């Protein structure tokens, strides 16, 4: 039911093996892509993180392991949600996490309209880092970014990290600006911020 071919690369949970469902519906981030992303981010200490289309949770868990203060994981697949809980428990990071078992659109609305439900830490439900890693070639990347660009979940320094297939280029978006992009085989990683 689960596969264990991933690990936490650095931080307090370094070396812990992570599980992911044995299904094509979940495509865990490759270790080399994950490592490259965090090399670029450099320091995620005290960041508030939103991990959309979280899958097994490996990206958000990596951020927590490296010092992020809290991560909200959004995933609607039952097996994937179960794997997030398993991985958080394995890495002793459960207390720093909130798991929303729902689709991304519903989760974004919940976060926007329920200020404070995440506690005192999230006075405005704003995030410092937002990871977006939807299933490839299902027309989810650009609609998700358009949605995020109109929400109050971003502040002026929020950085969005988007993993997408080369056949799914990012559209020019009214509210967001591309600050960097990298390619690793069949994975494009784009970095975006809100336009000032």
Secondary structure, DSSP 4 states (H G I P E B T S, - for coil): -EEEEEE--SSTTTT-EEEEESSTT--PPPHHHHHHHHHHH---TT-EEEEET-TT-HHHHHHHHTT-SEEEEE---HHHHHHHHHHHHHTT-GGGEEEE-S-HHHHHHHHHHSTTTT-GGGSS--EEEEEE-PPTTSS-HHHHHHHHHTSSSEEEEEEEEEEE-TTSPPPP-SSEEEEEEEEETTEEEEEEEE--
